Amino acid sequence: MTLSMRTLLRMTACASMLATAGAHAVDWGGYFRAGPGATTTKGASRACYSLGVAGLRWRLGNECDFYGEFALSQNFKSGGVDYKATLMTDMYEATTDGNTGKLGINQMYVEATGYDVAPQTTFWAGKRYHGRQDVYVVDTHFTNLSGVGAGLDTPLGGARLGLSYFKTDKNATDSGNRINLDVHDIPANPGGKLRFVGTFVDARFPASGSTTAGKSGLGLIAMHMQDNFLGWGGSNTLWLQYAQGSAGLDGNFGTLTDDSRAKRWRVVESFIWQVGGFSGQAMALWEQDKTPDAMTGAITKQTDLSIGARAVYAFTRNFKLVTEAGHSQVRPEGLDTKKLTKLSIAPTLTVGPGFWDRPEIRLYVTQAKWNHAAGGSGTVDAVTNQAAFAGKTSGTSYGVQVAMAF
């Protein structure tokens, strides 16, 4: 990866700002995945298997890229107010041994608590990951309010209220504004909490700029989170989601040109367990999208389904056997349903028997099968390297991967 001198100087300056003469040490943390993986038996250098829809790619033994994010943060106090400054860089590389990866800054913000006008309220501003909740095994944040903006989080009875504003202007003419109302940590039952998120989007396209008009959008999310679900030591999360117009199902921006005819629904259930050395995560997903066709204006409908689980058994403190099976399908209205099933087995070296213990070094084998609608012709997206799989409806990949969180 090649970095310009200007980029290096900016990174150094940001890091220096966090590390300057404070009484507290700088905290460092992050995550990365890497490894010489995804070699195939079909003559392709590597392959991963997906239907191209968020939440439908089961990730064990099925990640063809390198990715890492590295955060520096520092807490300090000034004028009776507690501050925290965070800087996070990230790196993405699409090829196994490439030198074209991009280094970016995905978080740079400050949050503060203790202002005398609202001592129990936390205020923040900048670029940040915000309000995210994910299903790890499919690498998808089904709630994701992240972006560039500002906001606050304050007590509300026995719960908390978050109010935030975000702006997007990815090019010179098209922009959008978003407001999120997030009522969370609502006591619901023993070990259970509720969360409700409202999303309001206003897309603004100058008349002299874009040839299409920006549209408004509305989104609603209801969540229930249960600790120690079924007494299995883990947790269960249920999402009920709706979005219309230019709002996204995850509480973020959607497609800014989608009008009120665009409607989306999604239900996600995710269960994590840990019983002795046996742990894992399961997920079931149903989603339906109704969107206007960009050319004809006709409403098109698509229904997505996915179900599967990752199961982990720790034979010793430092050795696990990890298996993951997932089935997904995409059914566009009037077209054949795309189907994909993936099974991975990964003997794993680890630092502990828990599901979240990292780092892990995994030796994996992945077997995938799909129908012709999903990629047997080699013309759609069941695999990343389609030339080697043209006319095929199955593939096998194997490799080594390290996953690290710190």
VOGU-3710 file (C-alpha; in Angstrom, 3 decimals, decimal comma):
1> mtlsmrtllr> 0,000/0,000/0,000  1,410/3,358/-1,032  0,774/6,431/1,110  1,458/10,014/0,110  3,644/12,183/2,322  0,635/14,452/2,885  -1,445/11,533/4,175  1,323/10,425/6,508  1,748/13,946/7,871  -1,981/14,270/8,505
11> mtacasmlat> -2,087/10,944/10,332  0,939/11,879/12,407  -0,556/15,246/13,300  -3,861/13,680/14,366  -2,114/11,072/16,488  0,063/13,747/18,065  -2,992/15,793/19,025  -4,376/12,811/20,915  -1,076/12,069/22,626  -0,065/15,548/23,717
21> agahavdwgg> 0,841/16,121/27,341  -2,312/14,679/28,837  -2,441/13,123/32,263  -4,063/9,986/30,825  -2,537/7,360/28,566  -3,729/7,019/24,991  -5,899/3,926/24,472  -5,325/1,869/21,340  -7,685/-0,734/19,930  -9,103/-2,144/16,758
31> yfragpgatt> -9,766/-5,166/14,587  -8,293/-6,823/11,513  -8,659/-9,914/9,376  -6,001/-11,217/7,002  -4,561/-14,393/5,546  -3,569/-16,339/2,413  -7,046/-17,712/1,910  -9,802/-18,606/-0,546  -7,712/-20,735/-2,936  -10,099/-22,872/-4,991
41> tkgasracys> -10,295/-26,232/-6,709  -11,640/-24,704/-9,953  -8,447/-23,020/-11,123  -9,381/-19,609/-9,731  -6,846/-17,860/-7,514  -9,587/-17,407/-4,908  -13,349/-17,217/-4,599  -16,002/-16,171/-2,130  -19,707/-16,898/-2,388  -22,489/-14,340/-2,084
51> lgvaglrwrl> -25,831/-13,257/-3,514  -24,841/-9,607/-3,230  -27,375/-8,633/-0,551  -26,485/-7,293/2,899  -27,000/-9,888/5,619  -26,966/-12,880/3,264  -23,206/-13,635/3,165  -22,122/-16,111/5,825  -18,575/-15,017/6,535  -16,549/-17,932/7,984
61> gnecdfygef> -14,118/-19,099/5,287  -15,836/-16,693/2,909  -13,877/-13,424/3,083  -11,578/-12,662/0,161  -10,281/-9,300/1,331  -7,961/-7,793/3,932  -9,460/-5,294/6,336  -8,292/-3,523/9,473  -9,333/-0,595/11,649  -7,140/0,938/14,320
71> alsqnfksgg> -8,325/3,467/16,909  -6,559/5,918/19,181  -8,571/7,577/21,930  -7,856/9,703/24,975  -9,949/10,816/27,919  -9,232/14,133/29,585  -10,927/16,716/31,787  -11,147/20,474/31,268  -13,307/23,087/32,955  -15,082/20,385/34,929
81> vdykatlmtd> -16,138/18,588/31,726  -15,054/15,032/30,808  -13,948/14,741/27,179  -12,979/11,834/24,964  -11,312/12,290/21,566  -11,211/9,370/19,104  -9,335/8,863/15,851  -9,759/5,638/13,861  -8,024/4,786/10,602  -8,978/1,860/8,391
91> myeattdgnt> -7,318/-0,093/5,588  -8,983/-2,171/2,878  -7,176/-4,353/0,338  -9,167/-6,371/-2,201  -6,301/-8,595/-3,371  -4,212/-11,138/-1,513  -0,803/-9,554/-2,089  -1,714/-6,190/-3,535  -0,285/-2,766/-2,912  -3,296/-0,685/-3,851
101> gklginqmyv> -5,229/-0,744/-0,584  -6,831/2,448/0,584  -6,125/3,975/3,974  -8,861/6,213/5,305  -10,210/7,831/8,443  -13,556/6,355/9,427  -13,859/8,004/12,844  -12,725/11,373/14,167  -14,936/12,876/16,842  -15,153/14,274/20,364
111> eatgydvapq> -17,753/13,490/23,012  -18,190/15,345/26,294  -20,158/14,894/29,523  -20,582/17,192/32,513  -21,582/20,600/31,134  -23,269/22,539/33,944  -26,337/23,210/31,774  -26,973/19,448/31,378  -24,601/17,463/33,608  -26,079/14,038/32,791
121> ttfwagkryh> -26,066/14,543/29,025  -23,322/13,437/26,642  -22,742/15,683/23,609  -20,680/14,715/20,553  -19,666/15,991/17,128  -17,574/14,678/14,224  -17,396/11,530/12,108  -18,186/8,355/14,008  -19,638/4,891/14,188  -22,903/5,468/16,013
131> grqdvyvvdt> -25,705/3,337/17,401  -24,512/0,186/15,660  -25,762/-3,335/16,414  -24,760/-6,237/14,225  -24,958/-9,947/13,543  -21,320/-10,990/13,508  -21,640/-14,197/11,478  -22,999/-12,315/8,448  -20,824/-9,195/9,027  -23,819/-6,840/8,885
141> hftnlsgvga> -24,852/-3,957/11,140  -28,630/-4,100/10,940  -28,765/-0,899/12,997  -26,160/1,618/11,864  -26,604/5,351/12,468  -22,983/6,166/11,588  -21,913/9,234/9,652  -20,755/12,833/9,956  -22,861/14,798/12,368  -23,541/15,835/15,938
151> gldtplggar> -25,829/14,742/18,702  -26,591/14,095/22,336  -27,582/11,242/24,629  -29,506/11,991/27,837  -31,459/10,179/30,563  -35,168/9,672/29,926  -36,831/8,169/32,960  -35,365/4,706/33,330  -34,121/4,738/29,717  -32,021/7,051/27,558
161> lglsyfktdk> -32,789/9,325/24,617  -30,412/9,902/21,741  -30,936/12,704/19,234  -28,520/13,141/16,325  -28,184/14,992/13,022  -26,148/13,770/10,039  -25,319/15,213/6,634  -24,129/13,578/3,429  -22,806/15,375/0,343  -20,771/12,806/-1,559
171> natdsgnrin> -20,621/14,968/-4,666  -20,996/18,629/-5,548  -24,720/18,554/-6,296  -26,465/15,819/-4,317  -26,827/16,084/-0,549  -29,031/14,859/2,224  -29,894/15,577/5,840  -30,835/12,924/8,404  -32,242/13,087/11,920  -32,264/10,027/14,195
181> ldvhdipanp> -34,369/9,745/17,329  -33,119/6,814/19,416  -34,877/5,744/22,613  -32,868/2,891/24,093  -32,149/0,899/27,263  -35,882/0,715/27,998  -36,500/-1,923/30,700  -38,949/-4,475/29,306  -38,671/-7,692/31,322  -36,057/-9,373/33,535
191> ggklrfvgtf> -32,849/-9,267/31,478  -34,672/-7,659/28,534  -34,525/-4,178/27,012  -36,286/-2,387/24,162  -34,942/0,111/21,650  -36,828/2,276/19,155  -35,152/4,289/16,372  -36,844/6,811/14,125  -35,119/8,017/10,940  -36,073/11,150/9,011
201> vdarfpasgs> -34,287/11,953/5,733  -34,499/15,080/3,587  -32,534/14,872/0,326  -31,716/18,257/-1,226  -30,538/18,431/-4,854  -29,899/21,939/-6,251  -31,950/22,701/-9,353  -28,805/23,692/-11,256  -26,998/20,505/-10,361  -28,405/17,002/-10,378
211> ttagksglgl> -30,847/15,929/-13,089  -32,874/14,006/-10,500  -34,654/15,366/-7,479  -33,918/14,372/-3,926  -36,686/12,696/-1,953  -37,688/12,495/1,675  -37,680/9,302/3,705  -38,918/7,751/6,923  -37,619/4,719/8,805  -38,654/2,895/11,973
221> iamhmqdnfl> -36,784/0,228/13,946  -38,053/-1,710/16,965  -35,635/-3,994/18,808  -35,795/-6,344/21,768  -32,557/-7,542/23,394  -32,588/-10,387/25,912  -29,655/-11,436/28,098  -29,124/-15,092/29,103  -31,679/-16,235/26,536  -33,066/-19,699/27,380
231> gwggsntlwl> -30,522/-19,840/30,183  -27,750/-20,518/27,665  -25,528/-17,674/28,835  -25,727/-15,618/25,668  -28,246/-13,155/24,244  -31,028/-12,815/21,705  -31,803/-9,792/19,512  -34,952/-9,279/17,441  -35,207/-6,506/14,822  -38,441/-5,274/13,216
241> qyaqgsagld> -37,596/-2,681/10,540  -39,458/-0,507/8,039  -38,212/2,173/5,645  -39,885/4,317/3,023  -38,461/6,665/0,407  -34,838/7,707/0,832  -34,394/6,252/4,345  -32,427/3,056/4,873  -33,651/0,032/6,796  -30,660/0,308/9,142
251> gnfgtltdds> -31,517/3,860/10,246  -29,056/5,465/7,844  -29,441/7,134/4,452  -30,931/4,952/1,742  -31,024/5,785/-1,973  -31,562/9,562/-2,019  -33,574/9,492/-5,251  -36,106/6,886/-4,030  -39,571/8,382/-3,559  -42,380/7,304/-1,233
261> rakrwrvves> -43,221/4,336/-3,457  -40,019/2,670/-2,264  -40,915/0,552/0,778  -38,841/-2,020/2,624  -39,512/-4,397/5,512  -37,095/-6,637/7,404  -37,264/-9,051/10,344  -34,032/-10,396/11,858  -33,625/-12,804/14,770  -30,150/-13,492/16,148
271> fiwqvggfsg> -29,201/-15,777/19,042  -25,756/-16,109/20,696  -25,056/-18,889/23,205  -22,211/-20,016/25,460  -22,638/-23,244/27,442  -19,275/-24,392/28,754  -17,030/-24,935/25,742  -19,986/-24,975/23,307  -20,859/-21,614/21,789  -22,166/-20,042/18,621
281> qamalweqdk> -24,479/-17,646/16,849  -27,577/-18,323/14,749  -29,602/-15,976/12,548  -32,823/-15,948/10,554  -33,688/-13,076/8,174  -36,658/-12,127/6,003  -36,687/-8,951/3,907  -38,968/-7,557/1,230  -38,174/-4,522/-0,934  -40,544/-2,660/-3,235
291> tpdamtgait> -38,740/-0,055/-5,334  -39,547/1,957/-8,482  -37,546/0,963/-11,552  -35,112/3,737/-12,533  -36,031/3,471/-16,239  -39,753/2,634/-16,344  -40,972/3,763/-12,933  -42,711/0,433/-12,455  -42,620/-1,032/-8,942  -40,401/-4,082/-8,615
301> kqtdlsigar> -40,515/-6,449/-5,656  -37,779/-8,640/-4,214  -37,903/-11,010/-1,241  -34,756/-12,182/0,562  -34,352/-15,039/3,029  -31,382/-16,314/5,012  -30,958/-18,821/7,833  -27,920/-20,448/9,363  -25,589/-20,733/12,316  -21,970/-20,915/13,429
311> avyaftrnfk> -21,244/-23,542/16,069  -18,002/-23,639/18,061  -16,715/-26,398/20,324  -13,588/-25,812/22,421  -11,741/-29,114/22,910  -9,046/-27,355/24,956  -8,393/-23,793/26,070  -6,482/-23,084/22,851  -8,116/-25,350/20,241  -11,615/-25,098/18,764
321> lvteaghsqv> -13,505/-26,685/15,928  -15,665/-24,081/14,199  -18,405/-24,954/11,709  -20,803/-22,662/9,879  -23,714/-23,470/7,600  -25,946/-20,927/5,915  -28,631/-20,931/3,223  -29,749/-17,740/1,458  -32,088/-16,941/-1,377  -33,140/-13,885/-3,360
331> rpegldtkkl> -36,459/-13,928/-5,203  -36,941/-11,029/-7,660  -40,554/-10,721/-8,774  -41,081/-12,414/-12,137  -37,611/-14,024/-12,176  -36,149/-17,287/-10,957  -35,139/-17,424/-7,292  -31,395/-17,308/-6,625  -30,275/-19,880/-4,064  -26,936/-20,357/-2,324
341> tklsiaptlt> -25,885/-22,779/0,429  -22,468/-22,599/2,110  -20,752/-24,903/4,621  -17,382/-24,156/6,274  -15,274/-26,188/8,687  -12,346/-24,539/10,455  -9,957/-26,103/12,999  -8,911/-23,050/15,013  -6,110/-22,004/17,339  -7,355/-19,507/19,896
351> vgpgfwdrpe> -6,566/-17,833/23,215  -9,664/-19,046/25,045  -12,843/-21,145/24,801  -15,287/-18,226/24,510  -17,110/-17,327/21,307  -15,559/-13,833/21,297  -12,018/-14,823/22,316  -9,462/-13,398/19,870  -7,043/-13,706/18,180  -7,994/-16,811/16,232
361> irlyvtqakw> -5,943/-18,529/13,517  -8,261/-20,635/11,352  -7,490/-23,328/8,789  -10,713/-23,630/6,814  -12,435/-25,494/3,997  -15,576/-24,019/2,439  -18,033/-25,819/0,169  -20,720/-23,818/-1,646  -23,583/-24,826/-3,915  -25,907/-22,564/-5,877
371> nhaaggsgtv> -28,486/-22,832/-8,632  -28,156/-21,524/-12,172  -30,177/-18,411/-11,356  -27,567/-17,485/-8,751  -24,524/-17,908/-10,959  -24,360/-21,114/-12,910  -24,013/-19,090/-16,104  -21,083/-17,166/-14,666  -22,905/-13,891/-15,280  -24,140/-12,968/-11,825
381> davtnqaafa> -22,688/-12,724/-8,374  -22,564/-16,106/-6,637  -18,749/-16,076/-6,749  -16,075/-13,398/-6,934  -14,154/-15,035/-9,802  -16,805/-16,072/-12,271  -14,665/-17,042/-15,254  -13,428/-20,155/-13,465  -16,971/-21,058/-12,398  -18,847/-20,466/-15,672
391> gktsgtsygv> -21,510/-23,143/-16,025  -20,771/-24,474/-12,535  -23,125/-24,687/-9,579  -20,637/-25,548/-6,820  -17,204/-24,562/-5,571  -14,685/-25,408/-2,881  -12,278/-22,966/-1,256  -9,657/-23,411/1,431  -7,153/-21,227/3,240  -5,862/-19,718/6,479
401> qvamaf> -7,186/-16,615/8,189  -6,328/-14,661/11,318  -8,986/-12,583/13,068  -7,811/-10,130/15,713  -9,694/-7,785/18,036  -7,883/-5,692/20,623
//
